[in-house]
Amino acid sequence: MSELRTTYRRPAVRGLAARLAEDAARIQVVSGPRQVGKTTLVRQTLRDLELPSHYASADDPTLRDAVWLDAQWEQGRRFARNRRGGAILAIDEIQKVNGWAEGVKRLWDADRRTEMPLRVVLLGSAALLVQRGLGESLTGRFEVIRAPHWSFGEMHDAFGLSLEEFIYFGGYPGAAPLIEDEERWAAYVLDAIVETTISRDLLLLTRVDKPALLRSLFRLVCDYSAQIVSYQKLTGQLQDAGNTTTVAHYLDLLAAAGLAVGLERYAPGKVRQRRSTPKLVALNTALVSAISGMTYAEAQADAAHWGRLVETAVGAHLIAGRDPRAQVLYWRDRGREVDFVIERGKELVAVEVKSGRRRDGLPGMAAFERAFGPARKLLVGGDGTPLEMFLTT
């Protein structure tokens, strides 16, 4: 299983190619975590389209500035002037360009005034930073293609991973060829993904007063993934934790970087207490496995740990594949709980995962149905939808 079976192309590649071929009126923004193939996706698209293109990356320890951005844009314009059908400019790690949103707005609007046939693709790793720039300066000028972590179906098709291998090794395509050497695989996940994301996407580009706390919180989230943990308990297990507001903010940063989230509790008809008690979910099971230090065989032999991995995989799959208008939550009341609740407008879907792990709370699907009447109930595993089928949907 150590090698890529084919030159695999994610469905988003086809979507991006169609947009660039048919619609030059909006900037295409490819956003997602590190090491999910955003650069490969764009390079494949550029090769497919019969248009000249210029690709540039701002992924450098020294932050790029407006002068660098202007130079890359002018190179794209030069190609566009010399070709009847125009050209494509692709800029990777755009959030690392100082003042990137204002610069892109200025250059893009100037091209619209002169009818410059230049199509633009921007790539970014840190979703929070990209979204801030888009909302502040580029309203109405862009579309987003989200590139989430790879699903089981994608990892199976591209690398031949079995369901059990995916549950443990997760959905990072760059790490897949290393799984036969588990120490090397874990080192890659921790060094090339986790540390690079924290040090270069978060610490370098946002204000983090306590970097050690951020790293400790990430490890703690992985230890408690798929569990409901109060902020008071989190702060109690962190050294130099500060207050719960700081911990909650750092959890938001981890979510923006595509590492982990704290799901809110579903509470209809009232303002949710966002900072009360989150359900922690690592966004890729590879992160949990690498942090745990357990081997593939040890993880499978530990029923409780394997159950948390299964539930983490289901939660990450729901979060990665959800409609952007929907929200993934959990529900718990009087000791009864539903693993995941998907809310879209007034429609609810309740998801229960039969992972085999022991729980603190009791199953609460029946109580949730009586209280809220979800449009759909979904049982994953056990006598319900097979886990393999769910993770390929």
C-alpha positions as CSV (number, residue, x, y, z in Angstrom):
1,M,0.0,0.0,0.0
2,S,3.1,2.2,0.2
3,E,2.7,4.0,-3.2
4,L,0.1,6.1,-4.9
5,R,-1.9,3.9,-7.1
6,T,-2.5,6.4,-9.8
7,T,-2.3,10.2,-10.3
8,Y,-5.3,10.6,-8.2
9,R,-7.5,13.6,-8.7
10,R,-9.9,14.8,-6.1
11,P,-13.4,15.9,-7.3
12,A,-12.5,19.5,-6.4
13,V,-10.0,19.4,-9.2
14,R,-12.8,19.1,-11.7
15,G,-14.8,21.8,-10.0
16,L,-11.9,24.2,-10.1
17,A,-11.1,23.5,-13.7
18,A,-14.7,24.1,-14.7
19,R,-14.9,27.4,-12.8
20,L,-11.7,28.7,-14.3
21,A,-12.7,27.7,-17.8
22,E,-16.2,29.2,-17.7
23,D,-16.1,32.0,-15.2
24,A,-13.4,34.7,-15.1
25,A,-15.5,37.2,-13.2
26,R,-14.6,35.9,-9.7
27,I,-11.4,35.0,-7.8
28,Q,-11.3,31.3,-7.0
29,V,-10.1,30.7,-3.4
30,V,-8.9,27.2,-2.4
31,S,-8.8,27.0,1.3
32,G,-8.0,24.1,3.7
33,P,-5.6,22.7,6.2
34,R,-1.9,21.9,5.5
35,Q,-1.0,18.8,3.6
36,V,-4.3,18.0,2.0
37,G,-3.2,18.5,-1.5
38,K,-4.2,22.1,-2.3
39,T,-1.1,22.8,-4.3
40,T,-1.3,19.5,-6.2
41,L,-5.0,20.2,-6.9
42,V,-4.1,23.6,-8.5
43,R,-1.1,22.3,-10.4
44,Q,-3.2,19.5,-11.9
45,T,-5.8,22.1,-13.0
46,L,-3.2,24.4,-14.5
47,R,-1.9,21.4,-16.6
48,D,-5.3,20.5,-17.8
49,L,-6.4,23.9,-19.0
50,E,-5.1,25.1,-22.3
51,L,-4.1,28.5,-20.9
52,P,-0.8,30.0,-20.0
53,S,-0.3,30.3,-16.2
54,H,2.0,31.7,-13.5
55,Y,2.3,30.0,-10.1
56,A,4.0,31.6,-7.1
57,S,4.2,30.6,-3.5
58,A,4.5,33.0,-0.5
59,D,5.4,30.0,1.8
60,D,8.6,31.5,3.1
61,P,9.8,32.2,6.6
62,T,10.2,35.8,5.5
63,L,6.8,37.2,4.9
64,R,6.1,38.6,1.4
65,D,4.9,42.1,0.9
66,A,2.9,44.2,-1.6
67,V,5.8,44.6,-3.9
68,W,6.2,40.9,-4.3
69,L,2.4,40.5,-4.9
70,D,2.5,43.3,-7.5
71,A,5.4,41.5,-9.3
72,Q,3.6,38.1,-9.4
73,W,0.4,39.8,-10.7
74,E,2.3,41.6,-13.4
75,Q,3.8,38.4,-14.6
76,G,0.2,36.9,-14.9
77,R,-0.9,40.0,-16.8
78,R,2.0,39.6,-19.2
79,F,0.8,36.1,-20.0
80,A,-2.8,37.3,-20.3
81,R,-1.9,40.1,-22.8
82,N,-0.1,37.7,-25.1
83,R,-2.9,35.1,-25.3
84,R,-6.3,35.6,-26.7
85,G,-8.1,33.5,-24.2
86,G,-6.3,35.1,-21.2
87,A,-4.1,33.5,-18.6
88,I,-4.2,32.2,-15.0
89,L,-2.4,33.5,-11.9
90,A,-2.1,31.1,-8.9
91,I,-0.7,32.4,-5.6
92,D,-0.1,29.9,-2.9
93,E,-0.1,30.6,0.9
94,I,-1.7,34.0,0.1
95,Q,-2.3,34.8,3.8
96,K,1.4,35.1,4.3
97,V,1.6,38.2,2.1
98,N,1.4,41.3,4.3
99,G,-1.8,43.2,3.5
100,W,-2.7,40.6,0.9
101,A,-6.5,41.3,0.9
102,E,-6.1,45.0,0.2
103,G,-3.5,44.3,-2.5
104,V,-5.6,41.7,-4.2
105,K,-8.6,44.0,-4.2
106,R,-6.6,46.8,-5.7
107,L,-5.1,44.7,-8.5
108,W,-8.3,42.8,-9.2
109,D,-10.4,45.9,-9.5
110,A,-7.8,47.5,-11.8
111,D,-8.0,44.5,-14.1
112,R,-11.8,44.6,-14.2
113,R,-11.6,48.3,-15.3
114,T,-9.2,47.5,-18.1
115,E,-10.9,44.1,-19.0
116,M,-7.7,42.3,-18.4
117,P,-8.4,38.5,-19.1
118,L,-6.6,37.3,-16.1
119,R,-8.1,34.5,-14.0
120,V,-6.9,34.3,-10.4
121,V,-6.6,31.4,-7.9
122,L,-5.6,32.0,-4.3
123,L,-4.6,29.2,-2.0
124,G,-4.5,29.5,1.8
125,S,-3.8,27.1,4.7
126,A,-5.1,29.0,7.7
127,A,-8.8,29.3,7.2
128,L,-9.4,32.0,9.8
129,L,-6.8,34.3,8.2
130,V,-8.1,33.8,4.7
131,Q,-11.7,34.3,5.7
132,R,-10.8,37.6,7.5
133,G,-9.3,39.0,4.4
134,L,-12.1,37.8,2.2
135,G,-14.8,39.3,4.4
136,E,-13.0,42.6,4.9
137,S,-11.9,43.5,1.4
138,L,-13.0,41.1,-1.2
139,T,-16.8,40.8,-0.7
140,G,-18.6,39.8,-3.9
141,R,-15.3,39.1,-5.7
142,F,-14.6,35.5,-4.9
143,E,-15.8,31.9,-4.6
144,V,-14.4,29.4,-2.2
145,I,-13.4,25.8,-2.9
146,R,-12.9,24.0,0.4
147,A,-10.2,21.4,0.4
148,P,-10.8,19.3,3.6
149,H,-8.9,16.4,4.9
150,W,-9.1,13.3,2.7
151,S,-12.0,11.0,3.2
152,F,-11.8,7.2,3.6
153,G,-13.0,6.8,0.0
154,E,-10.3,9.0,-1.3
155,M,-7.5,7.4,0.7
156,H,-8.8,3.9,-0.4
157,D,-9.0,4.8,-4.1
158,A,-5.6,6.6,-4.1
159,F,-3.5,4.4,-1.7
160,G,-5.6,1.3,-1.1
161,L,-6.1,1.9,2.6
162,S,-8.4,-0.5,4.4
163,L,-11.0,0.9,6.7
164,E,-9.0,-0.1,9.8
165,E,-5.9,1.6,8.4
166,F,-7.8,4.8,7.7
167,I,-9.3,4.8,11.2
168,Y,-5.7,4.8,12.6
169,F,-3.6,6.5,10.0
170,G,-6.2,9.1,8.9
171,G,-6.4,11.2,5.8
172,Y,-3.1,12.9,5.0
173,P,-2.0,11.8,1.5
174,G,1.6,12.8,2.1
175,A,1.9,10.5,5.1
176,A,0.2,7.5,3.4
177,P,3.3,6.1,1.8
178,L,5.1,6.0,5.2
179,I,2.6,3.8,7.1
180,E,4.7,0.7,6.8
181,D,7.3,2.5,9.0
182,E,5.2,3.7,11.8
183,E,7.9,5.7,13.6
184,R,8.7,7.6,10.4
185,W,5.0,8.1,9.7
186,A,4.4,9.6,13.2
187,A,7.4,11.8,12.9
188,Y,6.1,13.1,9.6
189,V,2.6,13.9,11.1
190,L,4.1,15.6,14.1
191,D,6.9,17.6,12.4
192,A,5.6,18.3,8.9
193,I,2.0,18.8,9.8
194,V,1.4,19.7,13.4
195,E,4.5,21.7,14.2
196,T,4.5,23.4,10.9
197,T,0.9,24.4,11.2
198,I,1.3,25.7,14.7
199,S,4.6,27.5,14.2
200,R,4.1,28.9,10.7
201,D,0.3,29.3,10.4
202,L,-0.6,30.3,13.9
203,L,2.4,31.6,15.9
204,L,3.9,33.5,13.0
205,L,0.6,35.1,11.8
206,T,-1.5,35.6,14.9
207,R,-1.0,36.9,18.4
208,V,-0.4,34.0,20.7
209,D,0.8,35.1,24.1
210,K,1.4,31.6,25.4
211,P,2.7,29.3,22.7
212,A,3.4,26.4,25.1
213,L,-0.2,26.5,26.2
214,L,-1.4,26.3,22.6
215,R,0.7,23.2,22.0
216,S,-0.3,21.6,25.3
217,L,-4.0,22.3,24.5
218,F,-3.6,20.6,21.1
219,R,-2.2,17.5,22.7
220,L,-4.9,17.5,25.3
221,V,-7.6,17.8,22.6
222,C,-6.1,14.7,20.9
223,D,-6.1,12.8,24.2
224,Y,-9.8,13.6,24.7
225,S,-11.0,13.5,21.1
226,A,-14.7,12.5,20.8
227,Q,-15.3,13.4,24.5
228,I,-17.2,16.1,26.2
229,V,-14.9,18.1,28.4
230,S,-15.6,21.4,30.2
231,Y,-13.3,24.3,29.9
232,Q,-12.8,24.1,33.7
233,K,-11.4,20.6,33.3
234,L,-9.2,21.6,30.4
235,T,-7.7,24.5,32.3
236,G,-7.2,22.3,35.3
237,Q,-5.0,19.9,33.3
238,L,-3.0,22.6,31.6
239,Q,0.0,24.2,33.2
240,D,-0.1,28.0,33.1
241,A,-3.5,27.8,31.6
242,G,-4.6,31.4,32.3
243,N,-8.4,31.6,32.1
244,T,-11.1,29.8,30.2
245,T,-11.4,32.6,27.7
246,T,-7.8,32.1,26.7
247,V,-8.2,28.4,26.3
248,A,-11.4,28.9,24.3
249,H,-9.6,31.3,22.0
250,Y,-6.8,28.9,21.4
251,L,-9.3,26.2,20.6
252,D,-10.7,28.5,18.0
253,L,-7.2,28.9,16.5
254,L,-6.7,25.2,16.3
255,A,-10.1,24.9,14.5
256,A,-9.1,27.7,12.0
257,A,-5.9,25.8,11.3
258,G,-7.7,22.5,10.6
259,L,-6.4,20.6,13.6
260,A,-9.2,20.3,16.0
261,V,-12.6,21.7,17.0
262,G,-14.8,22.1,20.1
263,L,-18.4,21.4,19.1
264,E,-21.1,23.4,20.8
265,R,-24.0,21.7,22.6
266,Y,-27.3,21.8,20.7
267,A,-29.8,24.1,22.5
268,P,-32.8,25.2,20.4
269,G,-34.7,28.4,20.9
270,K,-32.0,30.1,23.0
271,V,-28.6,31.7,22.8
272,R,-26.1,28.9,23.1
273,Q,-23.6,29.1,25.8
274,R,-20.6,28.9,23.4
275,R,-18.0,28.7,26.1
276,S,-19.7,26.2,28.3
277,T,-18.8,22.6,27.6
278,P,-17.4,21.6,24.2
279,K,-17.2,18.2,22.6
280,L,-13.6,17.9,21.4
281,V,-12.9,16.4,18.0
282,A,-9.6,16.1,16.2
283,L,-10.1,16.8,12.5
284,N,-8.0,13.9,11.4
285,T,-7.5,10.6,13.2
286,A,-3.8,10.7,12.2
287,L,-3.3,13.5,14.8
288,V,-4.8,11.4,17.6
289,S,-2.7,8.3,16.6
290,A,0.6,10.3,16.3
291,I,0.1,12.1,19.6
292,S,-1.0,8.9,21.5
293,G,2.3,7.1,20.8
294,M,0.3,3.8,20.4
295,T,1.2,1.5,17.5
296,Y,-1.4,0.4,15.0
297,A,-1.6,-3.0,16.7
298,E,-1.8,-1.5,20.2
299,A,-4.6,0.9,19.2
300,Q,-6.7,-1.9,17.7
301,A,-6.2,-4.0,20.9
302,D,-7.4,-1.1,23.1
303,A,-11.2,-1.1,22.7
304,A,-11.8,2.2,24.4
305,H,-9.1,4.0,22.4
306,W,-10.2,2.4,19.2
307,G,-13.8,3.4,19.9
308,R,-12.7,7.1,20.3
309,L,-10.8,6.9,17.0
310,V,-14.0,5.6,15.3
311,E,-16.1,8.3,16.7
312,T,-13.4,10.9,15.8
313,A,-13.4,9.7,12.2
314,V,-17.2,10.0,12.0
315,G,-17.1,13.5,13.5
316,A,-14.3,14.7,11.3
317,H,-16.1,13.2,8.3
318,L,-19.3,15.2,9.2
319,I,-17.4,18.4,9.7
320,A,-15.4,18.1,6.5
321,G,-18.3,17.2,4.3
322,R,-21.0,19.4,5.7
323,D,-23.1,21.9,3.8
324,P,-21.5,25.3,4.7
325,R,-25.0,26.4,5.7
326,A,-25.2,23.7,8.3
327,Q,-23.6,23.4,11.8
328,V,-22.3,20.2,13.4
329,L,-23.1,20.1,17.2
330,Y,-23.7,17.5,19.9
331,W,-26.5,17.1,22.5
332,R,-26.4,16.2,26.1
333,D,-29.1,16.5,28.8
334,R,-29.5,14.8,32.2
335,G,-26.9,12.1,31.3
336,R,-28.3,11.3,27.9
337,E,-26.5,12.3,24.8
338,V,-26.5,12.2,21.0
339,D,-23.0,12.0,19.5
340,F,-23.6,14.6,16.7
341,V,-26.5,16.9,15.7
342,I,-26.5,18.5,12.2
343,E,-28.6,21.7,12.2
344,R,-29.5,23.4,8.9
345,G,-32.1,26.0,9.3
346,K,-35.0,24.3,11.0
347,E,-33.9,20.8,9.9
348,L,-32.1,18.5,12.3
349,V,-30.3,15.2,11.7
350,A,-29.2,13.2,14.8
351,V,-26.2,10.9,14.4
352,E,-25.3,8.1,16.9
353,V,-22.1,6.2,16.5
354,K,-21.8,2.6,17.7
355,S,-18.0,2.5,18.2
356,G,-17.9,0.0,21.1
357,R,-16.4,2.4,23.6
358,R,-17.8,2.8,27.1
359,R,-19.5,6.2,27.6
360,D,-20.1,8.4,30.6
361,G,-23.6,9.3,29.3
362,L,-26.4,7.1,28.2
363,P,-27.7,6.9,24.6
364,G,-30.1,9.6,24.1
365,M,-31.6,9.2,20.6
366,A,-35.1,8.4,21.8
367,A,-35.1,11.3,24.2
368,F,-33.8,13.7,21.5
369,E,-36.5,12.5,19.1
370,R,-39.2,13.1,21.6
371,A,-37.9,16.5,22.5
372,F,-37.0,17.9,19.0
373,G,-38.4,15.6,16.3
374,P,-35.3,15.5,14.0
375,A,-36.0,15.1,10.3
376,R,-33.7,12.1,10.2
377,K,-31.9,9.8,12.7
378,L,-28.8,8.0,11.6
379,L,-27.1,5.1,13.4
380,V,-23.5,4.5,12.2
381,G,-22.1,1.1,13.0
382,G,-23.7,-1.8,14.8
383,D,-27.1,-2.6,13.3
384,G,-27.2,0.7,11.4
385,T,-25.3,2.1,8.4
386,P,-22.0,0.3,8.1
387,L,-19.1,2.5,9.0
388,E,-17.3,1.8,5.7
389,M,-20.4,2.9,3.8
390,F,-20.9,6.0,5.9
391,L,-17.2,7.1,5.5
392,T,-17.4,6.8,1.7
393,T,-20.6,8.8,1.4
